Amino acid sequence: MTGGEDETGDGMRRTGRAIGAALALGALTACAGGTDGLRVLESPSAGPDEFSVVPQRPLQMPPGTALPPPDPAAGNRADPAPLVEAQIVLGGDPQAAGGGIPARDAALLAATGGADPAIRRSLAQEDAAFRSRAAAFALFGGDRYYQAYAGQALDAYAELERFRAAGIAVPSAPPRE
């Protein structure tokens, strides 16, 4: 072998190492993945939800022993209805829970331009566009939630002082850390 053949072999090894390193780097970045949003609050698993476990009410003797006519819409008296019970405890009327806008708010809605039925979708689109603009300047990936919204965050202590200076009674705040 001559000295030239050794250099060719070294060059092949270097090229092989460079290709191997590039493949390893590509595989590593492919593992990074991504999420649909900045904060995913829904669990993708079909496991049990600890908040859906509700104790049953005790069985009670009905006022009469005559069987009522069957009503598929009526629920079992022993089945809990935590949302309805919470609404009653907080002073609401469970019969009025239609999900619509109460009649007493019609004038307010008329004065403000009404309610947009697609508000959630449009806000989600605007927020996604804002986050993508904020992420365009990011050098590295990762969770940039706090950096993206830093310009929109309020300083609680500055607001507290501003309200106090305006003569508005405000509760005390915890000390600064």
C-alpha positions in Angstrom: 0.0 0.0 0.0 1.1 3.5 -0.7 0.6 6.6 1.3 -2.2 7.7 -1.1 -4.3 4.7 -0.5 -4.2 5.3 3.3 -5.4 8.8 2.8 -8.3 7.5 0.7 -9.3 5.1 3.4 -9.1 7.8 6.0 -11.3 10.0 3.8 -13.8 7.2 3.4 -13.9 6.7 7.2 -14.4 10.4 7.8 -17.2 10.5 5.2 -18.8 7.5 6.8 -18.6 9.1 10.2 -20.1 12.3 8.9 -23.0 10.5 7.3 -23.5 8.4 10.4 -23.5 11.6 12.6 -25.9 13.3 10.2 -28.3 10.3 10.3 -28.0 10.2 14.1 -28.8 13.9 14.3 -31.7 13.5 12.0 -33.1 10.6 14.0 -32.7 12.6 17.2 -34.5 15.6 15.8 -37.3 13.4 14.5 -37.9 12.2 18.0 -38.5 15.7 19.2 -42.1 15.7 17.7 -44.5 18.5 18.5 -47.8 19.2 20.0 -51.0 20.6 18.6 -50.8 23.6 20.9 -48.6 25.3 23.4 -50.4 23.8 26.3 -52.3 20.5 25.8 -54.8 20.3 28.5 -56.7 17.2 27.3 -55.3 13.8 28.1 -55.1 11.5 25.0 -55.4 8.4 27.1 -58.7 6.6 27.6 -57.9 5.9 31.3 -60.2 6.8 34.2 -60.8 10.4 35.1 -60.5 10.9 38.8 -63.0 13.8 38.7 -65.7 11.6 37.1 -65.9 9.3 40.1 -69.0 10.5 42.0 -70.5 8.8 45.0 -74.0 7.6 44.7 -76.8 9.0 46.8 -78.4 6.7 49.3 -81.6 4.9 48.2 -84.8 6.5 49.5 -88.3 5.2 49.8 -90.6 7.1 47.4 -93.7 8.8 48.8 -96.0 6.2 47.2 -95.6 2.6 46.2 -97.5 3.1 42.9 -95.2 2.8 39.9 -94.9 6.0 37.9 -95.5 5.9 34.1 -92.2 5.2 32.3 -90.3 8.3 31.2 -87.0 7.7 29.4 -86.0 11.4 29.9 -86.4 11.2 33.6 -83.2 10.2 35.5 -82.9 7.8 38.4 -83.4 9.6 41.7 -80.3 7.8 43.1 -78.1 9.0 40.2 -76.1 12.1 41.2 -76.4 15.3 39.1 -73.3 17.2 40.4 -73.6 20.1 37.8 -77.3 20.7 38.7 -76.6 20.4 42.4 -73.7 22.9 42.1 -75.9 25.3 40.2 -78.5 25.1 42.9 -76.0 25.7 45.7 -74.6 28.7 43.9 -78.1 30.2 43.6 -78.8 29.4 40.0 -81.9 27.9 38.4 -81.3 24.5 36.8 -84.5 24.9 34.7 -83.0 28.0 33.0 -79.8 26.2 31.9 -80.5 26.3 28.2 -77.0 27.5 27.2 -78.5 30.5 25.4 -78.3 34.1 26.3 -80.8 35.3 29.0 -83.5 37.7 27.9 -82.4 40.3 30.5 -79.1 40.6 28.5 -80.7 41.2 25.1 -80.2 45.0 25.4 -76.6 44.7 26.4 -75.9 42.3 23.5 -77.7 44.6 21.0 -75.6 47.6 22.2 -72.3 45.7 21.9 -72.9 44.1 18.6 -74.2 40.7 19.7 -72.5 37.4 20.4 -70.3 35.8 17.8 -71.1 32.0 17.7 -67.7 31.3 16.2 -65.7 33.2 18.9 -63.8 30.2 20.2 -62.7 29.1 16.7 -61.6 32.7 15.7 -59.7 33.2 19.0 -58.0 29.9 18.6 -56.9 30.8 15.0 -55.7 34.3 16.1 -53.8 32.8 19.0 -52.2 30.2 16.8 -51.1 32.9 14.4 -49.7 35.0 17.2 -47.8 32.1 18.6 -46.4 31.1 15.2 -45.2 34.7 14.7 -43.6 34.7 18.2 -42.0 31.2 17.5 -40.6 32.4 14.1 -37.8 34.1 16.0 -37.0 31.1 18.2 -33.7 29.5 17.6 -34.6 26.3 19.4 -37.9 24.6 19.8 -39.5 23.8 23.1 -42.2 25.4 25.2 -42.1 29.1 24.7 -45.4 29.9 26.3 -44.2 32.5 28.8 -41.9 34.1 26.2 -44.7 34.4 23.6 -47.1 36.1 26.0 -44.6 38.2 28.0 -45.7 41.4 26.4 -49.4 40.7 27.4 -48.7 39.8 31.0 -49.8 42.2 33.8 -47.5 43.0 36.7 -49.9 42.5 39.6 -47.9 44.7 41.9 -47.7 47.6 39.4 -51.5 47.3 38.9 -52.0 47.3 42.7 -50.1 50.5 43.1 -51.9 52.1 40.1 -55.3 51.3 41.6 -54.2 52.6 45.0 -52.9 55.8 43.5 -56.3 56.2 41.8 -58.0 55.9 45.2 -59.6 52.5 44.5 -59.8 50.2 47.5 -57.9 47.0 46.8 -57.1 44.0 48.9 -53.6 43.5 50.1 -51.2 41.4 48.0 -48.7 38.8 49.2 -45.2 40.1 49.6 -42.9 40.0 46.6 -40.6 37.0 46.6 
